[in-house]
């Protein structure tokens, strides 16, 4: 996420010290790691209002580092073989908490289970008590480790918005923070924003089903995501720069199934089969009368929109994205962001898995290709059946002496 002194998507005046203490790059991260412990934080939104929190995950880890004569940082022991998240948790004695806000149900859909405990280990607290509960846990961890605490996030816009609005009391326990997505971009030498999933695959954990779940339609568990962050962190700290970290970019341009950006003035882009991955947007307290379709598109070019629309009453806008993972990234990044005039965007996703269960643009394109192939094969079968039925009918007529002569004229042309 972009680090601005005065971001437009949340206020920082009441926790400015932490906000301005970002770990800026890979080298600084390695230096900070020598004297710090890490706390990964992830939040999951409540229903369609992603500004409110329904679930919070926290994972605590203190690594055994030492400095050598070159003043670099390395593990005391060689990097152990830790093929799964559970191996990582056991080796580094990572403690994970999953806290849910009492009375708040997350949006509909199948959710993954908490991998590092069971439902009895999930804490339910009233919304007003969560900030204090987290602060007490942080104070205890800091006292135990006797180290500075570094807040770890992966594109942590939603987490910082939650801190800004609800949990600013916890900011004083951290000395700095790091956005792992930005460090991954630096180390891998890429100019796009990799997802956590793509990063874990790039680091070699594709076959660990706790790290990279097979079913990507399941809603993430916040506690599990914090352990995934620490998996990425540990792997990064063992890399030397420049590192051989290869991350592939999800194909986002409309060349997969929509070839150009289309504008829908006064209506929602349709049909849903062509535009299944839609973000619904509005400006909180304002209408979109001053927003043009081309402006809506150009403001979010980094997400490669394939279509945009604005409702006739100017209350809502729609941005259609090329894949479900890009849609989720768009909602996470843009919801709560402020436009150049300081107005806040409210964004929710409009996705129906009944339309398509594809997650990426590649999957969607392949499913559509197979569907079209199936439709073509069905039409060919129908035509073949029709020809066979006609030939059968003609044979029956011939046997009755009633066959129709549809060839040329047998006359000699004379009158």
Secondary structure as UniProt FT lines:
FT   TURN            5..6
FT   HELIX           13..15
FT   HELIX           16..19
FT   HELIX           26..33
FT   TURN            34..35
FT   STRAND          36..46
FT   TURN            47..48
FT   STRAND          49..61
FT   STRAND          65..67
FT   TURN            69..70
FT   STRAND          73..75
FT   HELIX           85..92
FT   STRAND          95..101
FT   TURN            102..103
FT   TURN            115..116
FT   HELIX           119..121
FT   STRAND          123..125
FT   HELIX           127..145
FT   STRAND          148..153
FT   HELIX           157..165
FT   HELIX           168..173
FT   STRAND          176..179
FT   HELIX           180..188
FT   HELIX           196..202
FT   TURN            203..204
FT   TURN            206..207
FT   TURN            209..211
FT   TURN            216..217
FT   HELIX           222..237
FT   TURN            254..257
FT   STRAND          262..266
FT   TURN            272..274
FT   STRAND          278..283
FT   TURN            284..285
FT   TURN            289..290
FT   HELIX           293..298
FT   TURN            299..300
FT   HELIX           301..303
FT   STRAND          307..311
FT   TURN            312..313
FT   STRAND          317..320
FT   HELIX           324..334
FT   TURN            335..336
FT   TURN            340..341
FT   STRAND          344..350
FT   TURN            353..355
FT   HELIX           361..399
FT   TURN            400..401
//
